[in-house]
Amino acid sequence: MSSSIEAVHRRARTQDQVPIAYTWWRAGHSELLVLAPGFWRVRLARENLYLAQSFVRHGYDVVTFDFRGHGDSGGAYTFGASEPLDLQAVLEPLIGQGKPYSRFAVLGLSMGGSIAADALARFPEWPCRALAMISSPADVSALHPRPWRTGAIRQVRLRNVLKMPRLSTDTIRARKPRAVEAVARLTMPKLIVSAEGDWLVDPSHARVLADAAAPPVDYVHLDVPGSLHADALVKYLPLRMLRLLHRWFAKNAPP
């Protein structure tokens, strides 16, 4: 990255008073990409840094953040019940009249994509240009992980286990987002990506999302080995993922 790009680490506070840590890569671009990580993933993970730096080089400023219960943010994770407030808190100082950007696009990985879809449906006034959902569940309650598959073994390392997110005691009872309902209400361009044999989110979730989504929507299924999920696609298929994402965003939310 060039010396003219500045990485700014900040905190925002949600409506329910949870501090959310975010990093904002500023390069003077007029368009903003919001990167929403998945469950158990933090904003400064290698795959997120790789995506952020690549999009900055392609003409976007980028912001990514730790959902509540993760990384440097406070609170406890609720699997989507309260996390839309985290996205709202990050957008509040960045988007709107007299603020750095007038609009934004979202790239959501796994649960980050489902939460983003739910948040955009809750706040239809947000000026979102496009939403990409990578390995995102249509319905969190319908997940059936297969941790014995190769992808899980490659993706879940000891360092991940030792940094388990803080979970809310109300998680079981809390409302879970149903992205399948949200995407039916979203009129911005949407990209839905799945991978063959995904160990955590079966590709059937993406097909359900694509069938339910209001147009325009693009559905891409990656017939690749390894049972890869979300950011593992970025780690093990980096060039393929970047080509897919940059082409789609260039068409639907150009820098």
VEXLUMTI-101787 format. One record per residue (C-alpha): x, y, z; residue in three letters; chain; residue number from 1. Coordinates in steps of 0.25 Angstrom, whole numbers, plus 5000, padded with zeros to 4 digits. Example, Ala and Ser with C-alpha at 12.3 -4.5 7.8 and 13.67 -1.06 7.14 Angstrom:
BEGIN
+------+-------+------+-----+---+-----+
! east ! north !   up !   r ! c !   k !
+------+-------+------+-----+---+-----+
! 5049 !  4982 ! 5031 ! ALA ! A !   1 !
! 5055 !  4996 ! 5029 ! SER ! A !   2 !
+------+-------+------+-----+---+-----+
END
This chain:
BEGIN
+------+-------+------+-----+---+-----+
! east ! north !   up !   r ! c !   k !
+------+-------+------+-----+---+-----+
! 5000 !  5000 ! 5000 ! MET ! A !   1 !
! 5005 !  5014 ! 4997 ! SER ! A !   2 !
! 5009 !  5024 ! 5007 ! SER ! A !   3 !
! 4997 !  5032 ! 5004 ! SER ! A !   4 !
! 4988 !  5022 ! 5010 ! ILE ! A !   5 !
! 4985 !  5024 ! 5025 ! GLU ! A !   6 !
! 4980 !  5013 ! 5034 ! ALA ! A !   7 !
! 4972 !  5019 ! 5046 ! VAL ! A !   8 !
! 4967 !  5011 ! 5058 ! HIS ! A !   9 !
! 4955 !  5016 ! 5065 ! ARG ! A !  10 !
! 4944 !  5012 ! 5074 ! ARG ! A !  11 !
! 4929 !  5015 ! 5072 ! ALA ! A !  12 !
! 4918 !  5013 ! 5082 ! ARG ! A !  13 !
! 4905 !  5006 ! 5079 ! THR ! A !  14 !
! 4891 !  5010 ! 5083 ! GLN ! A !  15 !
! 4891 !  4999 ! 5094 ! ASP ! A !  16 !
! 4905 !  5005 ! 5099 ! GLN ! A !  17 !
! 4914 !  4994 ! 5093 ! VAL ! A !  18 !
! 4928 !  4999 ! 5089 ! PRO ! A !  19 !
! 4931 !  4995 ! 5075 ! ILE ! A !  20 !
! 4946 !  4995 ! 5070 ! ALA ! A !  21 !
! 4948 !  4998 ! 5055 ! TYR ! A !  22 !
! 4959 !  5001 ! 5045 ! THR ! A !  23 !
! 4957 !  5011 ! 5034 ! TRP ! A !  24 !
! 4967 !  5011 ! 5022 ! TRP ! A !  25 !
! 4966 !  5025 ! 5016 ! ARG ! A !  26 !
! 4973 !  5028 ! 5003 ! ALA ! A !  27 !
! 4964 !  5040 ! 4998 ! GLY ! A !  28 !
! 4954 !  5031 ! 4990 ! HIS ! A !  29 !
! 4940 !  5035 ! 4989 ! SER ! A !  30 !
! 4934 !  5022 ! 4991 ! GLU ! A !  31 !
! 4934 !  5013 ! 5003 ! LEU ! A !  32 !
! 4934 !  4998 ! 5004 ! LEU ! A !  33 !
! 4930 !  4992 ! 5018 ! VAL ! A !  34 !
! 4936 !  4979 ! 5021 ! LEU ! A !  35 !
! 4927 !  4970 ! 5031 ! ALA ! A !  36 !
! 4935 !  4958 ! 5037 ! PRO ! A !  37 !
! 4929 !  4945 ! 5040 ! GLY ! A !  38 !
! 4927 !  4939 ! 5054 ! PHE ! A !  39 !
! 4940 !  4936 ! 5061 ! TRP ! A !  40 !
! 4947 !  4945 ! 5052 ! ARG ! A !  41 !
! 4953 !  4959 ! 5055 ! VAL ! A !  42 !
! 4955 !  4971 ! 5046 ! ARG ! A !  43 !
! 4970 !  4970 ! 5046 ! LEU ! A !  44 !
! 4971 !  4955 ! 5042 ! ALA ! A !  45 !
! 4980 !  4953 ! 5030 ! ARG ! A !  46 !
! 4969 !  4950 ! 5020 ! GLU ! A !  47 !
! 4962 !  4963 ! 5024 ! ASN ! A !  48 !
! 4975 !  4971 ! 5023 ! LEU ! A !  49 !
! 4977 !  4964 ! 5009 ! TYR ! A !  50 !
! 4963 !  4968 ! 5004 ! LEU ! A !  51 !
! 4964 !  4982 ! 5010 ! ALA ! A !  52 !
! 4977 !  4985 ! 5004 ! GLN ! A !  53 !
! 4973 !  4980 ! 4990 ! SER ! A !  54 !
! 4960 !  4988 ! 4990 ! PHE ! A !  55 !
! 4968 !  5001 ! 4994 ! VAL ! A !  56 !
! 4977 !  4998 ! 4982 ! ARG ! A !  57 !
! 4965 !  4997 ! 4973 ! HIS ! A !  58 !
! 4959 !  5011 ! 4977 ! GLY ! A !  59 !
! 4951 !  5009 ! 4990 ! TYR ! A !  60 !
! 4953 !  5014 ! 5004 ! ASP ! A !  61 !
! 4950 !  5002 ! 5013 ! VAL ! A !  62 !
! 4945 !  5000 ! 5027 ! VAL ! A !  63 !
! 4945 !  4987 ! 5035 ! THR ! A !  64 !
! 4941 !  4985 ! 5050 ! PHE ! A !  65 !
! 4940 !  4975 ! 5061 ! ASP ! A !  66 !
! 4926 !  4970 ! 5064 ! PHE ! A !  67 !
! 4922 !  4971 ! 5079 ! ARG ! A !  68 !
! 4929 !  4960 ! 5086 ! GLY ! A !  69 !
! 4940 !  4959 ! 5077 ! HIS ! A !  70 !
! 4954 !  4965 ! 5077 ! GLY ! A !  71 !
! 4955 !  4979 ! 5082 ! ASP ! A !  72 !
! 4940 !  4981 ! 5083 ! SER ! A !  73 !
! 4932 !  4980 ! 5096 ! GLY ! A !  74 !
! 4919 !  4973 ! 5099 ! GLY ! A !  75 !
! 4916 !  4959 ! 5095 ! ALA ! A !  76 !
! 4912 !  4952 ! 5082 ! TYR ! A !  77 !
! 4897 !  4949 ! 5080 ! THR ! A !  78 !
! 4897 !  4943 ! 5066 ! PHE ! A !  79 !
! 4891 !  4954 ! 5059 ! GLY ! A !  80 !
! 4880 !  4959 ! 5069 ! ALA ! A !  81 !
! 4888 !  4971 ! 5073 ! SER ! A !  82 !
! 4899 !  4972 ! 5063 ! GLU ! A !  83 !
! 4892 !  4981 ! 5053 ! PRO ! A !  84 !
! 4894 !  4992 ! 5063 ! LEU ! A !  85 !
! 4909 !  4989 ! 5062 ! ASP ! A !  86 !
! 4909 !  4992 ! 5047 ! LEU ! A !  87 !
! 4900 !  5005 ! 5050 ! GLN ! A !  88 !
! 4910 !  5010 ! 5060 ! ALA ! A !  89 !
! 4922 !  5009 ! 5050 ! VAL ! A !  90 !
! 4914 !  5015 ! 5039 ! LEU ! A !  91 !
! 4908 !  5027 ! 5047 ! GLU ! A !  92 !
! 4921 !  5035 ! 5047 ! PRO ! A !  93 !
! 4925 !  5032 ! 5032 ! LEU ! A !  94 !
! 4912 !  5033 ! 5024 ! ILE ! A !  95 !
! 4903 !  5045 ! 5022 ! GLY ! A !  96 !
! 4903 !  5059 ! 5019 ! GLN ! A !  97 !
! 4915 !  5066 ! 5024 ! GLY ! A !  98 !
! 4922 !  5053 ! 5026 ! LYS ! A !  99 !
! 4933 !  5046 ! 5018 ! PRO ! A ! 100 !
! 4924 !  5038 ! 5009 ! TYR ! A ! 101 !
! 4910 !  5039 ! 5003 ! SER ! A ! 102 !
! 4908 !  5024 ! 5001 ! ARG ! A ! 103 !
! 4915 !  5011 ! 5003 ! PHE ! A ! 104 !
! 4915 !  4996 ! 4998 ! ALA ! A ! 105 !
! 4917 !  4984 ! 5007 ! VAL ! A ! 106 !
! 4925 !  4971 ! 5006 ! LEU ! A ! 107 !
! 4920 !  4961 ! 5017 ! GLY ! A ! 108 !
! 4927 !  4948 ! 5020 ! LEU ! A ! 109 !
! 4918 !  4937 ! 5026 ! SER ! A ! 110 !
! 4910 !  4942 ! 5038 ! MET ! A ! 111 !
! 4915 !  4956 ! 5034 ! GLY ! A ! 112 !
! 4907 !  4955 ! 5021 ! GLY ! A ! 113 !
! 4895 !  4951 ! 5028 ! SER ! A ! 114 !
! 4896 !  4961 ! 5038 ! ILE ! A ! 115 !
! 4898 !  4972 ! 5028 ! ALA ! A ! 116 !
! 4886 !  4967 ! 5020 ! ALA ! A ! 117 !
! 4877 !  4968 ! 5032 ! ASP ! A ! 118 !
! 4883 !  4982 ! 5036 ! ALA ! A ! 119 !
! 4880 !  4987 ! 5022 ! LEU ! A ! 120 !
! 4866 !  4982 ! 5023 ! ALA ! A ! 121 !
! 4864 !  4988 ! 5037 ! ARG ! A ! 122 !
! 4869 !  5002 ! 5032 ! PHE ! A ! 123 !
! 4864 !  5004 ! 5018 ! PRO ! A ! 124 !
! 4869 !  5018 ! 5018 ! GLU ! A ! 125 !
! 4883 !  5014 ! 5018 ! TRP ! A ! 126 !
! 4890 !  5018 ! 5004 ! PRO ! A ! 127 !
! 4896 !  5004 ! 5001 ! CYS ! A ! 128 !
! 4900 !  5002 ! 4987 ! ARG ! A ! 129 !
! 4902 !  4987 ! 4987 ! ALA ! A ! 130 !
! 4904 !  4975 ! 4996 ! LEU ! A ! 131 !
! 4912 !  4963 ! 4994 ! ALA ! A ! 132 !
! 4910 !  4951 ! 5003 ! MET ! A ! 133 !
! 4921 !  4940 ! 5003 ! ILE ! A ! 134 !
! 4917 !  4927 ! 5010 ! SER ! A ! 135 !
! 4905 !  4933 ! 5017 ! SER ! A ! 136 !
! 4894 !  4926 ! 5024 ! PRO ! A ! 137 !
! 4880 !  4928 ! 5020 ! ALA ! A ! 138 !
! 4875 !  4924 ! 5033 ! ASP ! A ! 139 !
! 4884 !  4923 ! 5045 ! VAL ! A ! 140 !
! 4875 !  4913 ! 5052 ! SER ! A ! 141 !
! 4877 !  4903 ! 5040 ! ALA ! A ! 142 !
! 4892 !  4902 ! 5041 ! LEU ! A ! 143 !
! 4898 !  4888 ! 5042 ! HIS ! A ! 144 !
! 4913 !  4889 ! 5043 ! PRO ! A ! 145 !
! 4921 !  4877 ! 5038 ! ARG ! A ! 146 !
! 4934 !  4879 ! 5046 ! PRO ! A ! 147 !
! 4940 !  4866 ! 5042 ! TRP ! A ! 148 !
! 4942 !  4871 ! 5028 ! ARG ! A ! 149 !
! 4956 !  4876 ! 5022 ! THR ! A ! 150 !
! 4952 !  4890 ! 5021 ! GLY ! A ! 151 !
! 4949 !  4891 ! 5036 ! ALA ! A ! 152 !
! 4962 !  4885 ! 5040 ! ILE ! A ! 153 !
! 4969 !  4895 ! 5031 ! ARG ! A ! 154 !
! 4961 !  4907 ! 5036 ! GLN ! A ! 155 !
! 4960 !  4905 ! 5051 ! VAL ! A ! 156 !
! 4973 !  4906 ! 5057 ! ARG ! A ! 157 !
! 4978 !  4905 ! 5072 ! LEU ! A ! 158 !
! 4979 !  4920 ! 5072 ! ARG ! A ! 159 !
! 4965 !  4922 ! 5068 ! ASN ! A ! 160 !
! 4960 !  4912 ! 5079 ! VAL ! A ! 161 !
! 4968 !  4920 ! 5089 ! LEU ! A ! 162 !
! 4961 !  4933 ! 5085 ! LYS ! A ! 163 !
! 4947 !  4929 ! 5086 ! MET ! A ! 164 !
! 4937 !  4940 ! 5085 ! PRO ! A ! 165 !
! 4929 !  4945 ! 5097 ! ARG ! A ! 166 !
! 4915 !  4940 ! 5095 ! LEU ! A ! 167 !
! 4902 !  4946 ! 5101 ! SER ! A ! 168 !
! 4895 !  4937 ! 5111 ! THR ! A ! 169 !
! 4882 !  4941 ! 5104 ! ASP ! A ! 170 !
! 4887 !  4936 ! 5091 ! THR ! A ! 171 !
! 4879 !  4923 ! 5091 ! ILE ! A ! 172 !
! 4866 !  4931 ! 5093 ! ARG ! A ! 173 !
! 4870 !  4943 ! 5084 ! ALA ! A ! 174 !
! 4864 !  4946 ! 5071 ! ARG ! A ! 175 !
! 4873 !  4941 ! 5060 ! LYS ! A ! 176 !
! 4874 !  4948 ! 5046 ! PRO ! A ! 177 !
! 4867 !  4941 ! 5035 ! ARG ! A ! 178 !
! 4875 !  4946 ! 5023 ! ALA ! A ! 179 !
! 4865 !  4939 ! 5014 ! VAL ! A ! 180 !
! 4855 !  4949 ! 5018 ! GLU ! A ! 181 !
! 4864 !  4961 ! 5018 ! ALA ! A ! 182 !
! 4869 !  4959 ! 5003 ! VAL ! A ! 183 !
! 4855 !  4959 ! 4998 ! ALA ! A ! 184 !
! 4853 !  4973 ! 5003 ! ARG ! A ! 185 !
! 4867 !  4978 ! 4997 ! LEU ! A ! 186 !
! 4867 !  4985 ! 4984 ! THR ! A ! 187 !
! 4881 !  4988 ! 4982 ! MET ! A ! 188 !
! 4890 !  4978 ! 4974 ! PRO ! A ! 189 !
! 4894 !  4966 ! 4982 ! LYS ! A ! 190 !
! 4904 !  4955 ! 4980 ! LEU ! A ! 191 !
! 4902 !  4942 ! 4987 ! ILE ! A ! 192 !
! 4914 !  4932 ! 4987 ! VAL ! A ! 193 !
! 4915 !  4918 ! 4991 ! SER ! A ! 194 !
! 4926 !  4907 ! 4991 ! ALA ! A ! 195 !
! 4924 !  4892 ! 4988 ! GLU ! A ! 196 !
! 4924 !  4884 ! 5001 ! GLY ! A ! 197 !
! 4925 !  4896 ! 5010 ! ASP ! A ! 198 !
! 4927 !  4890 ! 5024 ! TRP ! A ! 199 !
! 4919 !  4901 ! 5032 ! LEU ! A ! 200 !
! 4909 !  4907 ! 5022 ! VAL ! A ! 201 !
! 4903 !  4897 ! 5012 ! ASP ! A ! 202 !
! 4902 !  4902 ! 4998 ! PRO ! A ! 203 !
! 4887 !  4900 ! 4999 ! SER ! A ! 204 !
! 4887 !  4913 ! 5008 ! HIS ! A ! 205 !
! 4892 !  4921 ! 4996 ! ALA ! A ! 206 !
! 4882 !  4915 ! 4986 ! ARG ! A ! 207 !
! 4871 !  4919 ! 4996 ! VAL ! A ! 208 !
! 4876 !  4933 ! 4997 ! LEU ! A ! 209 !
! 4877 !  4934 ! 4982 ! ALA ! A ! 210 !
! 4863 !  4929 ! 4980 ! ASP ! A ! 211 !
! 4857 !  4938 ! 4990 ! ALA ! A ! 212 !
! 4865 !  4951 ! 4987 ! ALA ! A ! 213 !
! 4859 !  4963 ! 4980 ! ALA ! A ! 214 !
! 4866 !  4966 ! 4967 ! PRO ! A ! 215 !
! 4876 !  4969 ! 4963 ! PRO ! A ! 216 !
! 4884 !  4957 ! 4969 ! VAL ! A ! 217 !
! 4896 !  4949 ! 4964 ! ASP ! A ! 218 !
! 4898 !  4935 ! 4969 ! TYR ! A ! 219 !
! 4912 !  4928 ! 4968 ! VAL ! A ! 220 !
! 4915 !  4914 ! 4972 ! HIS ! A ! 221 !
! 4930 !  4911 ! 4973 ! LEU ! A ! 222 !
! 4932 !  4896 ! 4970 ! ASP ! A ! 223 !
! 4945 !  4895 ! 4977 ! VAL ! A ! 224 !
! 4951 !  4884 ! 4986 ! PRO ! A ! 225 !
! 4954 !  4885 ! 5001 ! GLY ! A ! 226 !
! 4940 !  4888 ! 5007 ! SER ! A ! 227 !
! 4945 !  4903 ! 5009 ! LEU ! A ! 228 !
! 4936 !  4913 ! 5016 ! HIS ! A ! 229 !
! 4936 !  4929 ! 5015 ! ALA ! A ! 230 !
! 4950 !  4934 ! 5018 ! ASP ! A ! 231 !
! 4956 !  4921 ! 5015 ! ALA ! A ! 232 !
! 4953 !  4923 ! 5001 ! LEU ! A ! 233 !
! 4961 !  4936 ! 5002 ! VAL ! A ! 234 !
! 4972 !  4929 ! 5008 ! LYS ! A ! 235 !
! 4973 !  4917 ! 4999 ! TYR ! A ! 236 !
! 4967 !  4923 ! 4986 ! LEU ! A ! 237 !
! 4972 !  4938 ! 4987 ! PRO ! A ! 238 !
! 4973 !  4941 ! 4972 ! LEU ! A ! 239 !
! 4960 !  4934 ! 4968 ! ARG ! A ! 240 !
! 4953 !  4941 ! 4979 ! MET ! A ! 241 !
! 4959 !  4955 ! 4976 ! LEU ! A ! 242 !
! 4955 !  4954 ! 4961 ! ARG ! A ! 243 !
! 4941 !  4950 ! 4965 ! LEU ! A ! 244 !
! 4939 !  4961 ! 4975 ! LEU ! A ! 245 !
! 4946 !  4972 ! 4967 ! HIS ! A ! 246 !
! 4939 !  4969 ! 4954 ! ARG ! A ! 247 !
! 4925 !  4969 ! 4962 ! TRP ! A ! 248 !
! 4927 !  4982 ! 4970 ! PHE ! A ! 249 !
! 4933 !  4989 ! 4958 ! ALA ! A ! 250 !
! 4920 !  4986 ! 4950 ! LYS ! A ! 251 !
! 4910 !  4989 ! 4962 ! ASN ! A ! 252 !
! 4917 !  4999 ! 4971 ! ALA ! A ! 253 !
! 4929 !  5004 ! 4963 ! PRO ! A ! 254 !
! 4940 !  5012 ! 4970 ! PRO ! A ! 255 !
+------+-------+------+-----+---+-----+
END
